[in-house]
Each structure stands twice: as structure tokens, then as C-alpha cells.
Amino acid sequence: MPARSSFDYAIVRVVPRVERGEFINAGVILYCLTQRFLAAKVELDERRLLALAPEVDLALVRGHLEAIPHLCAGGKRAGPIGQLPQKERWHWLVAPRSTILQTSPVHSGLCEDPVRALEHLMDTMVRQPPSEEQAPR
């Protein structure tokens, strides 16, 4: 059995009107120091977001969300933040901010495989369970 590693994660939230404090979860950022892993998955449920804030600029939100996995991966494509060491990119990504994209407080867990842990967090924290009409019978 592979050794379990500790990891930290934060939920990416879209907060269309910061003054109202309402948000929808749109992704997860996961950092596992011992496995040198930093990655994010994002999935925007545009219908839910438009129900919360019909005036939101979807293109702007999509663009900001799409940047997060690139920042996690690092490299020149991710700009100046992408040049930082992995741990510094993690801290930059989860730093508190009052913009349309925010992250939850950081939480911890244990996993054997951070890729599977990230997928599990997406399933439980971001993706909506299928409605009864969509559920297989």
C-alpha cells in the first residue's frame, strides 16, 4: 500500500457581488508538498451563476478561472506568478482577496494519490449531484 501524504486544499469560489457575500463553488486547488504536487480543477456551472447574478460577465469569470490551473502548473505561460516556486504559488493562490474569485479557508487531508484526491474533492465540493430526472435507473 503506498504511503499516505498530507495535503492542503482550498475551494475556488465565484463571488459575483462581493458586498452580498453569496458564492458558488467553481473549483479546487490542491497542494501536496511531499509529492511536489500543485494542481487545480475548475468547472463553472454557468446556469447556477447566472441564477445568482444575471448581470455577471461570464467571459471575464471564465478567463480568471482558466488561469488558475496554469498558475498551479507554473512556467512562462503563467506569467510572473508562474515563475515562483511551487509553495509560493500555492500561498499566492489561496491568499485572501475581495474580488470576484476567492478561495475558502485552507483545509487539510491525507491521500495516497493527489490526483484522485483532487477529483474526489471536485465531486463532493463543486459538482452538483445528478437530479432524480438525470440519475440512472
Summary of the structure (lengths in Angstrom):
residues: 137
radius of gyration: 15.7
end to end distance: 35.2
largest distance: 50.2
contacts: 381
relative contact order: 0.25
helix: 38%
strand: 24%
